[in-house]
Amino acid sequence: MRKLYIAHPLQGGSGNMEENVEHYLTWVAFAMELGYCVVTWVHHYLTHTRKLTDGDAEYYLTIDKELVLCCDEVWVVGDPAISNGVRFEISVAEEAGIPVRYFKWNVYTL
């Protein structure tokens, strides 16, 4: 099973973190239906918003880097210009030679 990382803004995009996570999860479900094993960053959001972790952006990007590096492919959802994190994830994938595919925001809706 191919491992996939979906680069999607958390704070960028709509500016609404809950809405962004919901949109991201729609993409995760789509990828899973296609047979991918999605390596996800959503635990960052869940642990941080529940005050279980107090890491800063650099802390989470360090973890994201390791998650990207263990994947076979990266999908970029939306405009990478709106998210420093997404741009970072793209650079990690490109430097490691991991294929990167780009998708518009509303290509898939459940």
JOLINBEL-V110605 format. One record per run of one state. SS is the DSSP state (alpha for helix, beta for strand, coil for the rest). FROM is the first residue (numbers start at 1). LEN is the number of residues. If there is no record, write none. Layout:
ss: (SS,SS)
from: (FROM,FROM)
len: (LEN,LEN)
This chain:
ss: (coil,beta,coil,alpha,coil,beta,coil,alpha,coil,alpha,coil,beta,coil,alpha,coil,alpha,coil,beta,coil)
from: (1,3,8,17,34,37,40,42,50,57,70,73,78,80,83,84,97,99,104)
len: (2,5,9,17,3,3,2,8,7,13,3,5,2,3,1,13,2,5,7)
